[in-house]
């Protein structure tokens, strides 16, 4: 019996460019609790343990 992968391991990446839009702030400046609050809107059933 041979192992046969179910998924490809291809990864894609790109490079951004252009101007940074007004109103953005660095994620390092956002309190962690605010990040979790934002994340819970997308994944409400997740227990966040880091």
N, C-alpha and C positions, 0 to 999 in steps of 0.2 A: 504494500500500500504506500503510495507516494503522497506527500503533502502537495496540495494545489492551492495557491493563494486565492482568497475570495475577492480581494480588492487590489487595485494597482497602488503602488507606493509613490506615484508621481506627485511632485509638489510644484506649485507655481508661485512665482513672486514677481513683483513689478516695482517700479520706482515712480514715486509721485513727483510732482513738479508744480510749478505755478505759484500763485500767491496764497498765503494763508488767509482764510476768510475772517472778517471781524467777528468778535463774539466768542471765539474759541479760547479755551484756557488749557494749560498743560495738565495732563492727568495727574501728575505728581503734586499739583497744588490743590486737588480736590480731596476733601476728607474721605477716608475709607468708607465710613458709614453712608455717605452720599453715593458712592459707587455701588455699594450693596443695594441701596434703595432703588437705584436705576436698574440694576441687574434683576432684581426681584420682579419688576414689571414684565420682563421677558421670560423669566424662569421662576414662577411663583412657588413651585413645589420643591425647589432645591434648598438644602441646608448648606449654607456657605461656611465651610471650615477651611481655613488657610493656615 
